[in-house]
Amino acid sequence: MSQARIEIDLAGQRLRLLSADGGPRDFAVSTSKYGAGERQGSFRTPRGRHLVRAKIGAGQPLGAVFVARRPTGEIYSEALARAHPGRDWILTRILWLSGTEIGRNRRGDVDTMRRYIYIHGTPDTDRMGEPGSIGCIRMRNRDVVELFALVEPGTVVDIE
C-alpha cells in the first residue's frame, strides 16, 4: 500500500483521503462544536499537521464502545445511550492523532496526543457535516472502518 494522506476541512466538515492506490475518498465528518483551537481544555479541534500515531480497534464490530481507548465489550444501542446520558460515544475504531508542529499542536498545553484527539466512529443518530464534537473528528461507523483499513500509523493528517 502506498502512503496515504488525510485532509480535514473544518469549514466544510469533510475528510478527504488521498492515496496513490486509488482516487480520493471523501467523507462527511463532525468536528468540535466549539470551533478550532489547540489549547488543553478548550474542547476545540486542533489545526495543523498531525500524524496517525496509533490505530485502535481492529476487528471490533460496528458500534463497539470504547472507554479510555479500550473496548468495553458493549455495542452501542439506544438503550445503552439512555442508560448513559451525556456520554461522548467513541465507537468502532480510533485513529489517535499526534501533532507535529512544536508550539502549535505538539508539546506543552497544545499537545494533540495528550488531549486525546481522535478520528473515531459515532452513533448513527449524530449528525455529520456540521460541528458537534468536543474536539475529536467524528465519522459514521462504516466510514471509519473503511478509512481505518486504508491508512497506517504515520499517515499525515492536515487539519485546516
C-alpha atoms as one frame of an Amber mdcrd trajectory, in Angstrom:
protein
   0.000   0.000   0.000   1.379   3.413  -0.869   1.370   6.153   1.715  -1.974
   7.901   2.056  -2.666  11.429   3.314  -5.744  12.797   5.071  -7.049  16.349
   4.746  -9.746  17.582   7.114 -11.661  20.706   6.084 -13.106  22.285   9.236
 -15.250  24.819   7.359 -16.706  22.160   5.047 -16.881  19.402   7.694 -15.254
  16.966   5.244 -12.425  14.462   5.423 -10.583  13.605   2.215  -8.321  10.579
   1.921  -5.704  10.950  -0.804  -3.847   7.847  -1.935  -1.847   6.793  -4.970
  -3.710   3.459  -4.776  -6.955   4.964  -5.969  -8.950   8.129  -6.377  -9.649
  10.370  -3.433 -12.348   9.320  -0.994 -14.483  11.963   0.705 -16.404  11.570
   3.946 -18.685  13.844   5.942 -17.388  14.415   9.473 -18.292  16.325  12.603
 -15.604  18.356  14.350 -15.815  20.465  17.505 -18.943  22.440  18.231 -16.583
  24.970  19.886 -14.596  25.576  16.690 -10.887  25.234  16.064  -8.200  25.575
  18.712  -5.233  23.821  20.188  -5.230  24.553  23.938  -5.718  21.824  26.519
  -9.235  22.037  27.960 -10.621  24.082  25.043 -12.692  21.200  23.607 -11.748
  22.557  20.173 -10.415  20.664  17.141  -6.671  21.285  16.714  -5.323  22.610
  13.423  -2.123  21.955  11.554  -0.139  18.885  10.569  -0.669  15.686  12.514
   0.191  12.018  12.156  -1.863   8.929  12.899   0.047   7.799  15.994  -1.988
   4.649  16.698  -4.789   2.567  15.227  -7.099   1.073  17.848  -9.992  -1.341
  17.436  -9.040  -3.625  14.547 -11.531  -6.476  14.345 -14.100  -4.882  16.663
 -17.726  -4.965  15.473 -19.596  -1.890  14.231 -20.764   0.067  17.241 -18.179
  -1.353  19.654 -17.915   1.057  22.599 -14.515   2.357  23.730 -13.656   3.987
  27.031 -10.083   5.173  27.581  -9.174   3.576  24.213 -10.247   0.111  25.354
 -13.302  -1.809  24.123 -15.855  -2.243  26.899 -17.496  -5.292  25.309 -20.671
  -3.248  24.753 -22.272  -2.494  21.399 -23.918   0.922  21.101 -27.714   0.906
  21.222 -30.443   3.397  22.076 -30.994   1.557  25.378 -27.289   1.936  26.240
 -27.468   5.623  25.294 -30.455   6.120  27.628 -28.534   4.391  30.431 -25.546
   6.743  29.930 -26.919  10.176  29.002 -24.304  12.757  28.127 -21.560  10.225
  27.362 -19.251  11.209  24.497 -19.553   7.996  22.477 -16.354   6.688  20.886
 -17.299   3.756  18.681 -15.964   1.125  16.258 -12.391   2.376  15.517  -9.955
   5.004  16.775  -7.196   6.768  14.861  -5.251   8.589  17.612  -3.614  11.762
  16.334  -0.298  13.342  17.303   0.683  16.892  16.357   3.941  17.531  14.517
   4.295  21.302  14.998   6.064  22.158  18.263   4.272  25.029  19.988   1.224
  24.761  17.727  -0.121  21.229  18.252   2.737  19.401  19.946   4.143  19.651
  23.473   3.080  21.896  26.311  -0.567  22.885  26.652  -1.250  22.437  22.913
  -0.324  18.744  22.581  -2.883  16.963  20.398  -1.922  13.478  21.580  -2.134
  14.408  25.275  -5.526  15.968  24.523  -6.684  12.524  23.252  -7.808  13.831
  19.878  -9.036  11.016  17.630 -10.784  10.280  14.391 -13.467   7.853  15.602
 -16.871   6.355  14.982 -20.018   7.844  16.486 -23.696   6.866  16.836 -25.638
   6.886  13.561 -28.011   9.417  15.142 -25.194  12.012  15.369 -25.319  14.488
  12.504 -22.439  14.622  10.062 -21.485  17.689   8.051 -21.872  20.049  10.984
 -19.822  20.678  14.134 -20.920  18.622  17.142 -17.953  17.007  18.893 -15.878
  18.159  21.859 -12.611  18.199  19.908 -12.345  14.929  18.015 -13.263  14.211
  14.407 -16.377  12.030  14.346 -17.275   9.769  11.420 -20.026   7.317  10.536
 -19.060   3.840  11.751 -18.896   2.279   8.281 -16.809   5.211   7.039 -14.284
   4.964   9.879 -13.915   1.216   9.213 -13.117   1.988   5.564 -10.648   4.743
   6.491  -9.001   2.585   9.170  -8.278  -0.137   6.593  -6.642   2.318   4.195
  -4.217   4.148   6.491  -1.249   3.156   8.618   0.444   4.691  11.644   2.475
   7.629  10.386  -0.173   8.748   7.881  -0.146  12.555   7.580  -3.348  14.310
   8.693  -3.691  18.011   7.830  -6.491  19.842   9.661  -7.388  23.358   8.442
